[in-house]
């Protein structure tokens, strides 16, 4: 017992001596001790920072006071950090240096981005940080600022190509200055950002190239943690393979990366892992297994303090549709409610995402569906005594539905047969015609020579099947034809008897119908892949345009073609 007391006294005395000796350390030594003891936890790190900050205040050294606040910022938990950045800004605003206040504005921008998802404030603070860092030639910080701006442009403003340019410039800078502190890791992070950003651009070979480059760079690192970063590239390649419908390869890659994401406590990438495993199993028709992963995705999304990434909203659509299919009304309503709540947050977003929501989801319809479900659930609770009557009504309704479905099938079949008869002449009519102006351009306010020129160019455009290119707009086509977009629009409206979008869609659907009939390989594609082949960016837009033009859905048309063959 005596020996224990002696040892304990010795340890306590040693620690006390270390604390007392802080007063005689330089700022550099105090910082070094802070970073050392922060990891080892052998001496209170706050004691070191207090010593640092008190000395700086006593000496009225603005730069060192700012450094002290910065150390407190890193030491303090997230919810209480903001005050230290504000303190740095208040004392360095009129006395700037190479590091401050640029770094404080940069850290504020990151907090607005990752904690609050406030894109407006993020961009504003990044701009101020960039101005200060450029003024004092703080090149390293400038590239860190650019990197975060690339994240904003890629993930929040939908400007993928611009983001790629930024990330490549960052990667080049870090590669050229690889011996600078932290630049090895910054180089690897930049490669990962490039690879991730290429996926939505469908540059799959580029994704794989940068994944290989990043994996090899991370694998060279001797530190265990830095070496483990290679698994982020494994995950990215899994998502890349999913995007190319290589589901088995995707599942294998993601399963290799997932345990590491969990070990790192990386919630964001663990969510991505569960989400894409769910999508991969769903698309290979293993729906029960897929739903288990979507439920895991949901459970992690629940832990977030910010709005989930937009792509993860799809989780609730999958869950809602699954429980609708198995007739579980309670769970269907539960996930429909979650879907509507998140979409409501996005609709109030000030950046591009609110527009994206309106394009991807029929929000009023989803809300109406939810109201109907709630009414339905309330009726079930309050009307057990009318079970027999309800059963009879359901039976009668089923008979009516069966009759209507049978009638619908006959109409679809009749329309299919009519469509097959029409097919032989449709494409030839489109490709053989050459329209000329039949009247003065005064009526449509376009000079006659321009009318004939545009009509000729439209004929060439149709014959070359250039309407299959994705992303065609009235402006891009006008630029290609070297004419005025207003003239082009007026000519299409008058001579084609339809608006520009309807005109393009009709050409695409006409082509799609003929190709599906003649090309049995194309019929084996997914509807999504067929839509892309025909120039449509979404399955829904393709399906709606197909139905609008030929009065049957593409899936039914393909099914009947397969039966006939």
C-alpha angles and dihedrals in degrees: 000000000000090000090052091052091049092050092046091049090048093052092046092048091049092050091047091051090051091051093047091049092058091087090067096050124103121239089256092051092048091052091048091050091048093054091045097047092040087068098035096040090210095132130025104270091203089062089059093048092047090053090048094048096042091052092048091051092047090052091041090230103162096193094050092045088055089048090052092051088048091055089050088049092056092043098049126082117260099257093057101039102091095077092064093053090050089051091052091050094048094054100037102039092090095029105045126178137183091279106029139092089002093069093048091053089047092052090047090053091052091050091050089049102044103027104033104018087223101155096179093057091041092057093043093053093043090054092052091045090050092050093054095042091050092047091055096036093243092162097171093054090044090060091047088054091048090051092056089046087054089054090051093049093046103041103026109025099036092233097137099159093050090048091052090056091052094047092049091052089050092048091050092050093048091046090052091048099036093142092061115103112277094000094114089061093040089053091052092047090051091052090050091050090051092050093048093047094051092060097074088043087059092233090140097164090053090051091054092046094054092041090056091045092049094044091054092046092050092044090059092061113104096205109093094225094047091046090052090061086083088080089069087065090048089055092046091052090050090056089045091054091048089054088057092049091250089137100166093051089046092053093048093050095046092048090054092051100039099076089052092051088053091047090051089049086231100162095181095055093039087057089050090050094051092042096053093042087054092049092047093052091043092054091049088054095250090128100161091054090045092053091054089059093045089053089052089049090052093049090056093043086057090062094057119105091204134055111283121252110278095245091058091060085080087072090076092047090055092047093046093050093046094053090044089055093051091042097241098151097181095054092040089056091044094056094038088056091051091048092052093046093054094043088052090056091050093048088059091051113117094214133070096288095081089060089048091053091054090051095048103037136041093221097181089052092051091050091049089049089053093050091050091050092051091049089048093051091048091051091051091052095048103038109054090125090064094055096120093048089047091051091052091048091050090050091049090046090050090053090050091047091047090051091048092046091050091049090046091052091052091050091047091049091048091049090048092054091047090050093052090052091050095048100081093064104032100077094040091053091053095046098042100049124098114187123206132186109275097185142023118294090229092092093059096030095242123121111250094237088055091049093054091044093051094045090052091050091048090053090052090046091053096044092051091050090231090148086080090073113106122240098029113164131177088253096049091048091047090051090049091051091043093235141114116283091220091054091047092050093049093048092049092046092049105036101029091039093224144078120269097258092048090047093054093042092051092052091048095048092047089052091045094053093051094043093050091052094049102032113063091180091060089053089063091060121098116258087249091055092046090050090053091048089054093051099259118135095207136037092226094056091049094048093048093048091047093050093044092054104038102020095235132083121254092239091056092045092052092046092053092046089053090049091051093049 
